Amino acid sequence: MRLCLMHAVRALRVLLRLRDFRSLLAARLLSQAADGVFQAALATFVIFSPEKQASPQAIASAMAILLLPYSLLGPFTGVLLDRWRRRQVLLYGNLLRTVLAVLTGALIAMQVPDWLFYVSALCVTAVNRFVLAGLSAALPRVVDGGTQLVMANSLAPTAGTLAMTVGGGLAFAIRLAGADLDGFVVLLAALLYLCSALTALRMTPQLLGPDPTSLQPHVKEALLSTVRGLAEGLRHLAARPTPAGALTVMTLVRFCYGALTVMVLMLCRYAWSDTTSGGLALLGVTVAVSGAGFFAAAVVTPWAVGRFTPFGWMACCAVAGAVLTPALGLFFRPAPMLAAAFVLGLGTQGTKITTDTVVQSSVDDAFRGRIFALYDVLFNVAFVGAAAVAALMLPPDGRSAVLIVVVAALYALVAAALIRFGRR
């Protein structure tokens, strides 16, 4: 472990010497910190408001409203990302989210009907599809391939996830200070979106690609070619079993993580505390512990991929989930569940880092935007699907041994498939 940490520190020093990588990383950190603040504000408003009685069905409905429609449109964003300059997407996308987040905060303060609030929040998450896919597709443009790309994929997405966790924790802390601060928290997210947009100005418009020779001259022509471009992206992926397999694994692991997330939300809200503020504090601690698991994944994954191969490391993560989910989760107590949150955070993020690297290194640059948009679809649809399944299985207090067993079985199936794939 010590050698692994020393290797990570050396690789990190090399990456941070790259000015363009630092700029892209800063834009990611600010953007995802804002995402954490915004999403935590939505969670506390929907689930932990004293006047609302949240249920698993309500949580699943909120996730579907905020994620599913634009996730299904994700491939169309990829076609545009392969034609628009990615730096401009980061700039104007975050500026637009700034305006929309301010509008959402105003709607919360005015206590408008829930459907109007959801429409505004939905617009923010719609732009998020472009920004996140653009950040992933741009990463190979600011680092060299090989080991440097693996380390960049360990650092950038994991640091972004940690920034999101910190943003969420900050939002929880502000919300604990008063039940009427939801609107203020959303305005904080708007400020962070604005800072991310300004950080993107440090990079030249052409730096992040795509290659100008692959660009179509007019947006109208790009929009008309969306369906054809999507089909081309799917064929490109279908002809490459390695990235297709990695995406399948990531989807199933994300499903497991999503189902357990809904369970923890319900446990924090009803089973672990008699007060709303106590449940919110427990949820904040759980998010922080899971974020620590994400950080550990950033340190361990480059070493583990080199030792076990990418699919071997993903198999290790799946085995850990299969064994520890029932061993720790069936107690339905905070301490064992916190330990599970750390381990599953490490395994989920380790799988994502590996999948990012496999996809980036095995698809052509001209197709990366489309493939990462598809990746984004799978990532979010898996989470929404998990929430729907959890809503059907969870009792009001969140305790469900059946759900724990189902998740453990899925982890075991993923591990078995990965081991078989590795042998072949």
C-alpha positions, 0 to 999 in steps of 0.5 A: 500500500505504501508503494502504491501511495508513493507511485500515485504521488509521483504520477500526480506530480507529473500530471499537475505540471501540465497546465492544460490538465490543471485547467481542465481539472479545476473546471471539473472540480468547480462544476462537480462541487456545484453539482453536489451542492445542487443535488443535496439541496434537491434531496433535502428539499424533497426528502427531508423537508418537515412538511414532506413525508418521503417514501421510496416511491417518491424518491424513485419518482424524483430521480426519474423526473430529474435523470431519465428524460435527458438520459434517454436523449444522451446519445444526441448530446454525444453527436453534438459533442463530436462537432462542437468545441468541447471547451465552448460546451464547458463555458456556455454550459456552466453559464447556462446552469448558473442562470437556471440554478438562480431561477430554481432558488427563486422558485424554492423561495416563492414556494411554487407548486412542486411540478414547476420546481421539478421543471427548473431542476430538470433543465439544470440536469439537462445541461449537465449531460453535455458538461460531464460527457465533454469533460470525459471526452476532453481528458485524452487531449490534455495528457499523454496515453498509457500510464498517464491516461490511467492516472488521469482517469484515477485523479480527475473523475475521482477528484470530481466525485470528491468535490461533489461529495464536499459540495454535498456535505457543505449543502447538508451543513448549511441546511442543518443550520436552518430548514428555510435555507434551501434557496440559499444553498441553490444560489451557492451552486449557481456561484460555483457553476459561474466559477467553473465557466470562468475557469474554462476561459483559461483554455484555448477554444480548440484545445479540447477538440474534437479534431477540426477535420471531423467537424461538420460546418453547421449545427443544423447539419449536425442535428440532421445527422444525429440519428446516423451518428448515433447508429455509427457510434453504436456500431463502433462500440459493438465492434469492440467487445472490450469497451462494450463489456466494461460498460456493461459491468459499470452499468450493473455495478451502478445499479447495485450502488443505486439500490443501496443508496435509496435504502440508506436514504430511507434508513436515515430518514426513518429508522436511524433517527427520530428527528429530521435533522438527525437523519440529515446529519447521518446521511451527511456522514454516510456520503462523506464515508462513501467519498473516502472510498472514492478517494481510496479508489483513486490511489489504489486503482492505477496499481491494481490495474497494473497488477490484476489487469483492468477486468481483473481489478473490476472482478475484485471490486465485484467480489468485495461487493458480493461478500460484504454487502450481506455481511455488513448490510443485514445488520441495518445499523449505522456502523456496519452500513458506514463500513459498507459505504466505504467499501462499496464506494471504493469498488464502484469508483474503482470500476468507473475509473477502469471503465473510463480508461478502457473506453478512452483507450479503445475507441477512436477520438472522433467517436468519444463524444458519442460513446461517453454520451451512451456511457452517461445514459447507461450510468443514469438509467441504471441508477433510476432503474435501481431506484424503481426496483428499490421502491417496489421492495423497500418497506417504509423504514428502509429495512429489506433483507431481500434487497440486500440479497438481490444486490449481493447476487448481482455482484456475484454474477458480475464477478463470475462473468469477469473471471470467465472473460479474463480466462478467455 
